[in-house]
Amino acid sequence: MIILIFFVAHWYLSLFVQTFFLHRYAAHQMFTMSKGWEKFFYILTFVFQGSSFLSPKAYGIMHRAHHAYADTEKDPHSPKYSSGLMDMMWKTKNIYNDVLHGTSAIEQRFTKNVPYWEAVEKIGDNWAVRIMWGTLYVLFYIKFATAWWMFLLLPIHFLMGPVHGAIINWFAHKFGYVNFKVNDTAKNLLPVDFLMLGESYHNNHHKFGGRANFGIKWHEFDPVYPFILLFNGLGIITLKKNNDLNIM
């Protein structure tokens, strides 16, 4: 039971910082926050993602390119130009590393106002630190696992951030339903998003890329949006005007 609680907690905490901080803030600037709060969420991302820490700067740049070039040869992660899920993940990793280390040409429009904290970025991307996180996960499992099959969950812990990205970037471009006609294959993967904290409403998001609430229809509840409203009310963030409009 302890292992399952730990796995679920890691899944959703890692996913929360990815959708709230990396996606909605770093990539789309749906709201603003002070430098102090930005650093707080940087640290939270490092802790919650652990061994699979994703650079907010590199993530923001790549995701902006994804929206600009969705399902074209310039898309950083399109199933249309990959032979399979693992092929897409490998290509995404290589492009991510190129963006992270500045070894590829990046359009200036994709770099505007992306957050960057050099110290945390370097620590989070350090392989010794990634291995340290992985070792902690293994030790936790050795201490609390009660069945051999539980250890099969460890690779997901190691690659939690990329796993979350792959679910949306692959499956939500191949399966699901659409509310809106868009110029790519983005679909809503789940009618009730219990798994991806609103991220599976991918068709909605590609239609309204700057909208903080990913849910549109009555059954499409975005679990992160109430937190955005709470943080906005507490003054932690400032939600941009007209970002909470009802579309339907």
SULMOMO-V477333 format. One line per field, one symbol per residue. psi: psi as a letter, one per 40 degrees, with the letter a starting at -180 (. if undefined). A space follows every 10 residues. Layout:
psi = ???
This chain:
psi = dddddddddd dddddddddd ddcdcddefd iiiidddddd dddddddddb efhhhddddd ddddddddfh fidehdghdd fieidddddd dddddddddd efeihhhdde ehehihhddd ddddehdddd dddddddddd dddeheiddd eeedddddfd dddddddddc deediaihdi hifaehihdh dhgedefede gddddddgde hdheidideg hhdddddddd dddeedihhi ieefihd.
